[in-house]
Amino acid sequence: MKRLALLLALLLGCKSAPPPAPAAAAEDARLYYPLAVGNSWTYQSAGKRETITVVGRDGPWFIDDHRGRLRYENDGVRDADRYLLRSPVAAGAKWSAVENLVVQRFEVLSTDASAVTEAGTFTRCALVRNEQPLAKGGKFITEWTYAPRVGLVQVATKTLAASGKEQDQTKLQLVAYHLAQ
């Protein structure tokens, strides 16, 4: 009899409504850009493959074998010219940078994007968009997709003419990666 009462209590407990899902929390940019000496990412674009490997440190900077320099700061991940991701990473977050007298505007479109590449299927990705004006009134758009604990998994560029016509330009995709950490 006690077993039956316990079983009924468990079953009735299971029939209650599930608790509401927590709101999506903003994430630290480090989650989407793991930096450590030995980490490497291989990308493919237009049939060409290229591997980028973090080969050393120079103070707070992580140095790759293509002379790239990346570092963590309290408010994000940056290269020598701009923030690549700002913390907290949350849909709707915006920031800007000026490079060669051109203002670049960045926005996190989603933190729940997906990407399918040769290296795998990635979910809960941060999708970041940058729009730059073109001389004839259109825009040049770049979208970066960052997977948690993996890094950059996809880059796509396109133009948007003043008439509204979009034209894909390039696509870079992750084909392999190795994380030393």
Residue frames as a rotation matrix with the C-alpha (Angstrom) as fourth column:
MET 1
0.565 0.825 0.000 0.00
0.825 -0.565 0.000 0.00
0.000 0.000 -1.000 0.00
LYS 2
0.425 -0.486 -0.764 2.83
0.154 -0.793 0.590 2.40
-0.892 -0.368 -0.262 0.86
ARG 3
-0.639 -0.679 0.362 4.43
0.433 0.072 0.899 1.65
-0.636 0.731 0.248 -2.52
LEU 4
-0.113 0.700 0.706 1.19
0.978 -0.049 0.205 2.49
0.178 0.713 -0.678 -4.32
ALA 5
0.790 0.385 -0.477 0.87
0.513 -0.841 0.173 5.79
-0.334 -0.381 -0.862 -2.43
LEU 6
-0.015 -0.892 -0.451 4.50
0.081 -0.451 0.889 6.66
-0.997 -0.023 0.079 -3.27
LEU 7
-0.656 -0.188 0.731 3.98
0.690 0.245 0.682 5.74
-0.307 0.951 -0.031 -6.93
LEU 8
0.352 0.867 0.352 0.83
0.924 -0.382 0.016 7.88
0.148 0.320 -0.936 -7.11
ALA 9
0.660 -0.169 -0.732 2.63
0.253 -0.867 0.428 10.81
-0.707 -0.468 -0.530 -5.51
LEU 10
-0.449 -0.893 -0.025 5.45
0.195 -0.125 0.973 10.52
-0.872 0.432 0.230 -8.06
LEU 11
-0.474 0.336 0.814 3.04
0.880 0.193 0.433 10.23
-0.011 0.922 -0.387 -10.98
LEU 12
0.649 0.756 -0.081 0.98
0.759 -0.652 0.000 13.19
-0.053 -0.061 -0.997 -9.85
GLY 13
0.310 -0.641 -0.702 4.15
0.130 -0.703 0.699 15.18
-0.942 -0.308 -0.135 -9.40
CYS 14
-0.673 -0.608 0.421 5.13
0.449 0.116 0.886 14.39
-0.588 0.785 0.195 -12.98
LYS 15
-0.056 0.744 0.666 1.81
0.993 -0.026 0.113 15.64
0.101 0.668 -0.738 -14.30
SER 16
0.476 0.221 -0.851 2.35
0.440 -0.898 0.013 19.17
-0.762 -0.381 -0.524 -13.03
ALA 17
0.975 -0.079 0.207 3.32
0.144 -0.480 -0.865 21.78
0.168 0.874 -0.457 -15.56
PRO 18
0.161 -0.983 -0.091 7.05
0.958 0.177 -0.224 22.13
0.236 -0.051 0.970 -16.17
PRO 19
0.204 -0.144 -0.968 8.67
0.518 -0.823 0.231 25.24
-0.831 -0.549 -0.093 -14.75
PRO 20
0.979 0.161 -0.128 9.01
-0.012 -0.577 -0.817 28.10
-0.206 0.801 -0.563 -17.21
ALA 21
0.414 -0.870 0.267 12.22
0.872 0.295 -0.391 28.09
0.261 0.395 0.881 -19.23
PRO 22
0.169 -0.417 -0.893 14.74
0.560 -0.705 0.435 30.60
-0.811 -0.574 0.115 -18.00
ALA 23
0.946 0.105 -0.308 15.29
-0.150 -0.700 -0.699 33.65
-0.288 0.707 -0.646 -20.16
ALA 24
0.615 -0.767 0.185 18.34
0.650 0.359 -0.670 33.41
0.447 0.532 0.719 -22.41
ALA 25
0.693 -0.446 -0.566 21.26
0.336 -0.495 0.801 34.72
-0.638 -0.746 -0.194 -20.42
ALA 26
0.842 -0.512 -0.171 23.85
-0.472 -0.545 -0.693 36.95
0.261 0.664 -0.701 -21.96
GLU 27
0.811 -0.583 -0.052 27.21
0.581 0.790 0.198 35.27
-0.074 -0.191 0.979 -22.31
ASP 28
0.355 -0.827 -0.436 30.81
-0.225 -0.528 0.819 36.35
-0.907 -0.192 -0.374 -21.92
ALA 29
0.688 -0.106 -0.718 32.49
-0.725 -0.142 -0.674 36.75
-0.030 0.984 -0.175 -25.33
ARG 30
-0.382 -0.905 0.186 35.25
-0.898 0.411 0.158 34.34
-0.219 -0.107 -0.970 -24.24
LEU 31
0.017 0.477 0.879 32.75
-0.187 0.865 -0.466 31.48
-0.982 -0.157 0.104 -24.55
TYR 32
0.876 0.460 0.143 32.55
0.080 0.155 -0.985 32.08
-0.475 0.875 0.099 -28.32
TYR 33
0.712 -0.694 -0.105 36.26
-0.375 -0.250 -0.893 32.64
0.593 0.675 -0.438 -28.96
PRO 34
0.926 -0.374 0.053 38.47
0.154 0.502 0.851 30.14
-0.345 -0.780 0.522 -27.13
LEU 35
0.635 -0.772 -0.006 42.06
-0.480 -0.389 -0.786 31.35
0.605 0.502 -0.618 -27.26
ALA 36
0.701 -0.551 0.452 45.00
-0.250 0.404 0.880 29.19
-0.668 -0.730 0.145 -26.19
VAL 37
-0.163 -0.833 -0.529 48.40
-0.954 -0.004 0.300 28.43
-0.252 0.554 -0.794 -27.65
GLY 38
-0.899 -0.211 0.383 47.97
-0.108 0.956 0.272 25.35
-0.424 0.203 -0.883 -29.84
ASN 39
0.110 0.984 0.140 44.35
0.176 0.119 -0.977 25.99
-0.978 0.132 -0.160 -30.84
SER 40
-0.904 -0.369 -0.217 43.80
-0.141 -0.222 0.965 25.77
-0.404 0.902 0.149 -34.60
TRP 41
0.236 0.971 0.029 40.94
-0.040 0.040 -0.998 26.21
-0.971 0.234 0.048 -37.03
THR 42
-0.849 -0.421 0.320 40.91
0.275 0.164 0.947 25.12
-0.451 0.892 -0.023 -40.69
TYR 43
0.082 0.871 -0.485 38.59
-0.183 -0.465 -0.866 27.03
-0.980 0.160 0.121 -43.02
GLN 44
-0.554 -0.160 0.817 37.53
0.736 0.364 0.571 26.59
-0.389 0.918 -0.084 -46.60
SER 45
0.262 0.606 -0.751 36.47
-0.098 -0.758 -0.645 29.29
-0.960 0.242 -0.139 -49.04
ALA 46
0.638 0.080 -0.766 36.11
-0.744 -0.193 -0.640 28.92
-0.199 0.978 -0.064 -52.78
GLY 47
0.912 -0.192 -0.363 37.76
0.015 0.898 -0.439 25.48
0.410 0.395 0.822 -52.65
LYS 48
-0.073 -0.988 0.136 40.86
-0.124 -0.127 -0.984 26.73
0.990 -0.089 -0.113 -50.83
ARG 49
0.793 0.270 -0.546 41.68
0.457 0.330 0.826 25.49
0.403 -0.905 0.139 -47.31
GLU 50
-0.122 -0.826 0.550 43.72
-0.141 -0.534 -0.834 27.40
0.982 -0.179 -0.052 -44.79
THR 51
0.424 0.169 -0.890 44.62
0.775 0.441 0.453 26.65
0.469 -0.881 0.056 -41.17
ILE 52
0.169 -0.321 0.932 45.15
-0.415 -0.881 -0.228 29.32
0.894 -0.348 -0.282 -38.54
THR 53
0.342 -0.169 -0.924 47.05
0.712 0.688 0.138 28.24
0.613 -0.706 0.356 -35.41
VAL 54
0.894 -0.123 0.432 47.65
-0.367 -0.753 0.546 30.20
0.258 -0.647 -0.718 -32.22
VAL 55
0.477 -0.806 -0.351 51.44
0.398 0.554 -0.731 29.92
0.784 0.209 0.585 -31.90
GLY 56
-0.508 -0.751 -0.422 52.34
0.735 -0.123 -0.667 32.17
0.449 -0.649 0.614 -29.00
ARG 57
0.646 0.637 -0.422 51.67
0.764 -0.543 0.350 35.01
-0.006 -0.548 -0.836 -26.60
ASP 58
-0.509 -0.692 0.512 52.90
0.542 -0.720 -0.433 38.59
0.668 0.057 0.742 -26.41
GLY 59
-0.937 0.247 0.246 51.66
-0.346 -0.575 -0.742 39.85
-0.042 -0.780 0.624 -23.06
PRO 60
-0.279 0.914 0.293 47.83
-0.327 0.197 -0.924 39.76
-0.903 -0.354 0.244 -23.24
TRP 61
0.199 0.343 -0.918 47.88
-0.959 -0.126 -0.255 39.12
-0.203 0.931 0.304 -27.01
PHE 62
0.266 -0.087 0.960 47.47
0.149 0.988 0.048 35.68
-0.952 0.130 0.276 -28.58
ILE 63
-0.157 -0.452 -0.878 49.53
-0.822 -0.433 0.370 35.53
-0.548 0.779 -0.304 -31.79
ASP 64
0.705 0.390 0.593 48.59
-0.012 0.842 -0.539 33.30
-0.709 0.372 0.599 -34.72
ASP 65
-0.173 -0.844 0.508 50.74
0.521 0.360 0.774 32.01
-0.836 0.398 0.377 -37.57
HIS 66
0.126 0.248 0.961 49.20
0.951 -0.307 -0.046 34.58
0.284 0.919 -0.274 -39.95
ARG 67
-0.806 -0.563 0.184 50.40
0.447 -0.783 -0.433 37.53
0.387 -0.267 0.882 -37.86
GLY 68
0.173 0.924 0.341 46.97
0.087 -0.359 0.929 37.97
0.981 -0.131 -0.143 -36.32
ARG 69
-0.918 -0.395 -0.028 46.70
0.095 -0.152 -0.984 39.32
0.385 -0.906 0.177 -32.79
LEU 70
0.154 0.988 0.017 43.71
0.022 -0.020 1.000 38.68
0.988 -0.153 -0.025 -30.54
ARG 71
-0.901 -0.425 -0.092 43.11
0.088 0.030 -0.996 39.34
0.426 -0.905 0.010 -26.88
TYR 72
0.089 0.889 -0.450 40.53
0.860 0.159 0.485 39.18
0.503 -0.430 -0.750 -24.16
GLU 73
-0.831 -0.174 0.529 39.46
-0.131 -0.862 -0.490 42.35
0.541 -0.476 0.693 -22.41
ASN 74
-0.858 0.513 0.017 36.85
0.069 0.148 -0.987 42.78
-0.508 -0.846 -0.162 -19.70
ASP 75
-0.014 0.929 -0.370 34.29
-0.442 -0.338 -0.831 43.85
-0.897 0.152 0.416 -22.27
GLY 76
0.861 0.484 -0.155 35.04
-0.372 0.393 -0.841 41.43
-0.347 0.782 0.518 -25.11
VAL 77
0.188 -0.761 0.621 37.39
0.623 0.581 0.523 39.83
-0.759 0.289 0.584 -27.60
ARG 78
0.819 0.067 -0.570 39.29
-0.280 -0.821 -0.498 42.11
-0.502 0.567 -0.653 -29.95
ASP 79
0.437 -0.773 0.460 41.90
0.893 0.312 -0.325 42.17
0.108 0.552 0.827 -32.64
ALA 80
-0.555 -0.771 -0.312 44.31
0.800 -0.598 0.052 45.07
-0.226 -0.221 0.949 -33.09
ASP 81
-0.903 0.155 0.400 41.60
0.120 -0.804 0.582 47.25
0.412 0.574 0.708 -34.72
ARG 82
-0.259 0.922 0.287 38.23
-0.782 -0.374 0.498 46.45
0.567 -0.096 0.818 -33.19
TYR 83
-0.424 0.282 0.861 36.09
-0.610 0.614 -0.502 44.29
-0.670 -0.737 -0.088 -30.97
LEU 84
-0.858 0.180 -0.480 35.06
-0.275 0.629 0.727 41.07
0.433 0.756 -0.491 -32.70
LEU 85
0.048 0.864 -0.501 32.60
0.552 0.395 0.735 40.26
0.833 -0.312 -0.458 -29.92
ARG 86
-0.527 -0.130 0.840 31.48
-0.518 -0.735 -0.439 42.45
0.674 -0.666 0.320 -27.03
SER 87
-0.607 0.323 -0.726 30.41
0.685 0.675 -0.273 41.11
0.403 -0.663 -0.631 -23.67
PRO 88
-0.360 0.273 0.892 27.77
-0.147 0.928 -0.344 40.41
-0.921 -0.255 -0.294 -22.75
VAL 89
-0.973 0.064 -0.224 26.88
-0.207 0.196 0.958 38.59
0.105 0.979 -0.177 -25.98
ALA 90
-0.417 0.906 0.071 23.12
0.365 0.239 -0.900 38.96
-0.832 -0.350 -0.430 -26.29
ALA 91
-0.228 0.430 0.874 20.69
0.966 -0.017 0.260 39.40
0.126 0.903 -0.411 -29.19
GLY 92
0.772 0.559 0.301 20.35
0.560 -0.823 0.091 43.09
0.299 0.099 -0.949 -29.98
ALA 93
0.437 -0.696 -0.570 23.75
0.414 -0.407 0.814 44.09
-0.799 -0.592 0.110 -28.54
LYS 94
0.843 -0.129 0.522 25.48
0.448 -0.368 -0.815 46.70
0.298 0.921 -0.252 -30.72
TRP 95
0.334 -0.762 -0.554 28.89
0.309 -0.467 0.828 48.34
-0.891 -0.448 0.080 -30.99
SER 96
0.994 -0.029 0.102 30.86
0.086 -0.340 -0.936 50.23
0.062 0.940 -0.336 -33.59
ALA 97
0.169 -0.983 -0.068 34.44
0.566 0.040 0.823 50.68
-0.807 -0.177 0.564 -34.75
VAL 98
0.857 -0.020 -0.515 36.21
-0.382 -0.694 -0.610 53.03
-0.345 0.720 -0.602 -37.13
GLU 99
0.101 -0.830 0.548 38.70
0.446 0.530 0.721 51.56
-0.889 0.172 0.424 -39.57
ASN 100
-0.711 -0.471 0.522 40.27
0.676 -0.252 0.693 53.54
-0.195 0.845 0.498 -42.41
LEU 101
-0.915 0.347 -0.207 37.77
-0.328 -0.937 -0.121 56.35
-0.236 -0.043 0.971 -41.78
VAL 102
-0.379 0.825 -0.419 34.86
-0.329 0.303 0.894 53.97
0.865 0.477 0.156 -42.30
VAL 103
-0.409 0.342 0.846 32.40
-0.896 0.026 -0.443 53.45
-0.174 -0.939 0.296 -39.44
GLN 104
-0.639 0.209 -0.740 31.57
-0.104 0.930 0.353 49.80
0.762 0.303 -0.573 -38.95
ARG 105
-0.179 0.674 0.717 28.41
-0.981 -0.181 -0.076 48.93
0.079 -0.716 0.693 -37.06
PHE 106
-0.826 -0.163 -0.540 28.09
-0.130 0.987 -0.100 45.53
0.549 -0.012 -0.836 -35.44
GLU 107
-0.054 0.828 0.558 25.00
-0.995 -0.094 0.045 43.85
0.090 -0.553 0.829 -34.03
VAL 108
-0.952 -0.096 0.291 24.38
-0.158 0.967 -0.199 40.46
-0.262 -0.235 -0.936 -32.46
LEU 109
-0.436 0.823 -0.365 21.37
-0.726 -0.082 0.682 39.20
0.532 0.562 0.633 -34.42
SER 110
0.717 0.663 -0.216 20.96
-0.442 0.672 0.595 35.99
0.539 -0.331 0.774 -32.44
THR 111
-0.360 -0.783 0.508 22.55
-0.933 0.317 -0.173 33.78
-0.026 -0.536 -0.844 -29.82
ASP 112
0.025 0.453 0.891 20.49
-0.281 0.859 -0.429 30.83
-0.959 -0.239 0.149 -30.97
ALA 113
0.416 0.045 -0.908 21.70
-0.906 -0.063 -0.418 30.50
-0.076 0.997 0.015 -34.55
SER 114
0.562 -0.253 0.788 22.82
0.090 0.965 0.246 27.23
-0.822 -0.068 0.565 -36.14
ALA 115
0.246 -0.531 -0.811 25.53
-0.953 -0.285 -0.102 26.47
-0.177 0.798 -0.576 -38.66
VAL 116
0.800 -0.051 0.598 26.22
0.109 0.992 -0.062 23.29
-0.590 0.115 0.799 -40.58
THR 117
0.393 -0.763 -0.514 29.80
-0.918 -0.363 -0.163 22.97
-0.062 0.535 -0.842 -41.81
GLU 118
0.333 -0.377 -0.864 32.16
-0.300 0.827 -0.476 20.16
0.894 0.418 0.162 -42.74
ALA 119
-0.730 -0.670 0.137 33.44
-0.293 0.126 -0.948 20.31
0.618 -0.732 -0.288 -39.14
GLY 120
-0.781 0.491 -0.386 29.97
0.624 0.584 -0.520 19.59
-0.030 -0.647 -0.762 -37.74
THR 121
0.082 0.874 0.478 26.61
0.467 -0.457 0.757 21.04
0.881 0.161 -0.446 -36.84
PHE 122
-0.852 -0.436 -0.290 26.80
0.478 -0.422 -0.770 23.87
0.213 -0.795 0.568 -34.33
THR 123
0.229 0.966 0.121 23.90
0.663 -0.246 0.707 25.22
0.713 -0.082 -0.696 -32.28
ARG 124
0.729 0.156 -0.666 23.42
0.632 -0.527 0.568 28.09
-0.262 -0.835 -0.483 -29.81
CYS 125
-0.259 -0.874 0.411 25.72
0.964 -0.263 0.046 30.16
0.068 0.408 0.910 -32.03
ALA 126
0.115 0.171 -0.979 26.16
0.274 -0.952 -0.134 33.92
-0.955 -0.253 -0.156 -31.86
LEU 127
0.104 0.003 0.995 25.39
0.994 -0.043 -0.103 35.53
0.043 0.999 -0.007 -35.21
VAL 128
0.009 -0.243 -0.970 27.02
0.370 -0.900 0.229 38.94
-0.929 -0.361 0.081 -35.62
ARG 129
0.458 0.219 0.861 26.32
0.888 -0.143 -0.436 41.31
0.028 0.965 -0.260 -38.52
ASN 130
-0.317 -0.556 -0.768 28.36
0.350 -0.821 0.450 44.25
-0.881 -0.126 0.455 -39.76
GLU 131
0.573 0.506 0.645 27.04
0.803 -0.188 -0.566 46.67
-0.165 0.842 -0.514 -42.36
GLN 132
-0.422 -0.708 -0.566 29.20
0.401 -0.705 0.585 49.15
-0.813 0.020 0.581 -44.24
PRO 133
0.577 0.671 -0.465 27.87
-0.102 -0.506 -0.856 51.71
-0.810 0.542 -0.224 -46.70
LEU 134
-0.104 -0.536 0.838 28.78
0.891 0.325 0.318 51.39
-0.443 0.779 0.443 -50.37
ALA 135
-0.849 -0.364 -0.383 29.54
0.191 -0.887 0.420 54.37
-0.493 0.283 0.823 -52.58
LYS 136
-0.844 0.536 0.017 26.40
-0.118 -0.217 0.969 53.87
0.523 0.816 0.246 -54.69
GLY 137
-0.257 0.797 0.546 23.99
-0.885 -0.421 0.198 53.80
0.388 -0.432 0.814 -51.77
GLY 138
0.538 0.457 -0.708 23.93
-0.186 0.884 0.430 50.11
0.822 -0.100 0.560 -50.97
LYS 139
0.531 -0.353 0.770 25.56
-0.823 0.002 0.568 48.14
-0.202 -0.936 -0.290 -48.18
PHE 140
-0.147 -0.596 -0.789 28.28
-0.413 0.762 -0.499 45.54
0.899 0.253 -0.358 -47.82
ILE 141
0.585 0.493 0.644 27.17
-0.795 0.194 0.574 43.02
0.158 -0.848 0.506 -45.19
THR 142
-0.457 -0.695 -0.555 29.34
-0.390 0.717 -0.578 40.54
0.799 -0.048 -0.599 -43.32
GLU 143
0.633 0.644 0.430 27.89
-0.708 0.257 0.657 37.94
0.313 -0.720 0.619 -40.97
TRP 144
-0.560 -0.816 -0.146 30.07
-0.582 0.513 -0.631 35.97
0.589 -0.268 -0.762 -38.56
THR 145
0.685 0.714 -0.146 28.81
-0.409 0.543 0.734 32.85
0.603 -0.443 0.664 -36.80
TYR 146
-0.465 -0.824 0.323 30.57
-0.709 0.129 -0.693 31.90
0.530 -0.551 -0.644 -33.56
ALA 147
0.405 0.562 -0.721 29.91
-0.003 0.790 0.614 28.54
0.914 -0.246 0.322 -31.86
PRO 148
0.716 -0.120 0.688 30.25
-0.695 -0.225 0.683 28.23
0.073 -0.967 -0.244 -28.09
ARG 149
0.469 -0.639 0.610 33.56
-0.330 0.514 0.792 26.66
-0.819 -0.572 0.030 -27.03
VAL 150
0.420 -0.332 0.844 34.65
0.804 0.568 -0.176 26.36
-0.421 0.753 0.506 -30.70
GLY 151
-0.490 -0.561 -0.667 35.03
0.189 -0.816 0.547 29.86
-0.851 0.142 0.506 -32.12
LEU 152
-0.147 0.383 -0.912 34.36
-0.808 -0.578 -0.113 31.21
-0.570 0.720 0.394 -35.58
VAL 153
-0.289 0.108 0.951 32.57
0.243 0.969 -0.036 28.58
-0.926 0.221 -0.307 -37.69
GLN 154
0.032 0.361 0.932 31.27
0.994 0.087 -0.068 30.60
-0.106 0.929 -0.356 -40.64
VAL 155
-0.436 -0.084 -0.896 31.60
0.042 -0.996 0.073 33.96
-0.899 -0.006 0.438 -42.38
ALA 156
-0.035 0.472 0.881 29.30
0.980 0.187 -0.061 35.08
-0.194 0.862 -0.469 -45.18
THR 157
-0.640 -0.147 -0.754 29.43
0.072 -0.989 0.132 38.33
-0.765 0.030 0.643 -47.13
LYS 158
-0.079 0.634 0.769 26.90
0.991 0.135 -0.010 39.88
-0.110 0.761 -0.639 -49.48
THR 159
-0.994 -0.109 -0.016 25.99
0.105 -0.982 0.160 43.18
-0.033 0.157 0.987 -51.03
LEU 160
-0.049 0.994 -0.095 22.64
0.865 -0.005 -0.503 44.86
-0.500 -0.107 -0.859 -50.69
ALA 161
-0.696 -0.186 0.693 21.95
0.619 -0.645 0.448 47.32
0.363 0.741 0.565 -53.49
ALA 162
-0.921 0.374 -0.103 19.97
-0.282 -0.828 -0.485 50.51
-0.267 -0.418 0.868 -52.87
SER 163
-0.358 0.811 -0.463 17.17
-0.738 0.059 0.673 48.80
0.572 0.583 0.577 -54.83
GLY 164
0.312 0.461 0.831 17.03
-0.899 0.425 0.101 46.05
-0.307 -0.779 0.547 -52.19
LYS 165
0.820 -0.042 -0.571 18.62
-0.297 0.821 -0.487 43.35
0.490 0.569 0.660 -54.35
GLU 166
0.527 -0.641 0.558 20.97
-0.571 0.220 0.791 41.05
-0.630 -0.735 -0.250 -52.40
GLN 167
0.705 -0.384 -0.596 23.96
-0.382 0.503 -0.775 39.31
0.598 0.774 0.209 -53.95
ASP 168
0.904 -0.417 0.095 26.06
0.163 0.540 0.825 36.72
-0.395 -0.731 0.557 -52.13
GLN 169
0.598 -0.773 -0.211 29.79
-0.771 -0.483 -0.415 37.40
0.219 0.411 -0.885 -52.30
THR 170
-0.385 -0.795 -0.469 31.89
-0.493 0.607 -0.623 34.94
0.780 -0.009 -0.625 -50.29
LYS 171
0.803 0.535 0.263 31.40
-0.518 0.408 0.752 32.18
0.295 -0.740 0.605 -47.77
LEU 172
-0.388 -0.917 -0.097 34.03
-0.599 0.330 -0.729 30.79
0.700 -0.225 -0.678 -45.44
GLN 173
0.720 0.692 0.053 33.31
-0.522 0.490 0.698 27.66
0.456 -0.530 0.715 -43.41
LEU 174
-0.042 -0.679 0.733 35.06
-0.941 0.273 0.199 25.71
-0.335 -0.681 -0.651 -40.69
VAL 175
0.422 0.147 -0.895 36.21
-0.592 0.792 -0.149 22.28
0.687 0.592 0.421 -41.89
ALA 176
0.329 -0.333 -0.884 38.28
0.635 0.771 -0.054 21.18
0.699 -0.543 0.465 -38.86
TYR 177
0.407 -0.254 0.877 39.47
-0.581 -0.813 0.035 22.47
0.705 -0.524 -0.479 -35.51
HIS 178
0.091 -0.437 -0.895 41.67
0.670 0.692 -0.269 21.50
0.737 -0.575 0.356 -32.59
LEU 179
0.611 0.124 0.782 41.40
-0.424 -0.783 0.455 23.06
0.669 -0.609 -0.426 -29.15
ALA 180
-0.280 -0.860 -0.427 44.44
0.068 0.425 -0.902 22.55
0.958 -0.282 -0.060 -26.95
GLN 181
-0.630 0.004 0.777 42.74
-0.693 -0.453 -0.560 23.77
0.350 -0.891 0.288 -23.80
